[in-house]
Amino acid sequence: SGERGLSRRGGFWGFMDAAAGRKFMGKDQHGNTYWEIKNPGGKPDPKRQIDYVEKNMEEIEWHEVPPEWRLWVRYARALPPTDQELRFGEAQRAYTQKRAVQIAEEDERLRSYE
């Protein structure tokens, strides 16, 4: 997910990010990037922002943002998620979805006996 705290972009744009007080915090599996932006005297300081890979706002689905990043953006966690936490969370969600399908199939099978 790249070096946290450094701009994702080099050269001129990296300089502009730093001048604007933007600090790169991470990237998710969809390509969205997460930033902290200085907000001196404002609340909250720093602000947290997502730069969505999909620029068409009608195409963006909040539920597709990994829960670990949603918690960070909403200040429910102090630090951004680690790559390990993101992988673990994704594995947990995949397992839960698989089990839900298995339970639904078992339920359907049991109902067919009624």
C-alpha positions, 0 to 999 in steps of 0.5 A, a space after each residue: 500500500 506504499 509508504 505511509 506519510 509520503 506523497 504517492 506522487 513524485 515531482 511537482 504533484 508530490 511537492 504540491 501535496 506537501 505544500 497543501 498539507 496532504 499526507 498519503 496514508 494508504 491505498 485499498 484494493 480498489 485503488 482508492 487513496 486515503 489522505 490526511 490534510 492539515 486543518 490548522 485551527 479547524 475541527 477536525 485537525 487533520 481532516 481525512 479524505 478519500 480520493 476515489 479511483 472512480 471519479 464519477 460520483 454516481 458510481 461510488 458505493 460507500 459500502 465498497 470502501 473497506 470497513 477498516 478504512 471507513 472506521 479510519 475516515 470517520 475517526 473511529 480509529 486513530 491509525 490507518 489500517 495495516 496491510 495485515 489488518 486489511 487482508 485479515 478483514 477481507 478473509 473474514 468477510 469472504 468466509 462469512 459470505 461463504 458460510 451464509 451461502 452454505 447456511 441458506 443451502 442447508 436451510 433450503 434443503 431442510 425446508 424441502 423435507 417439510 
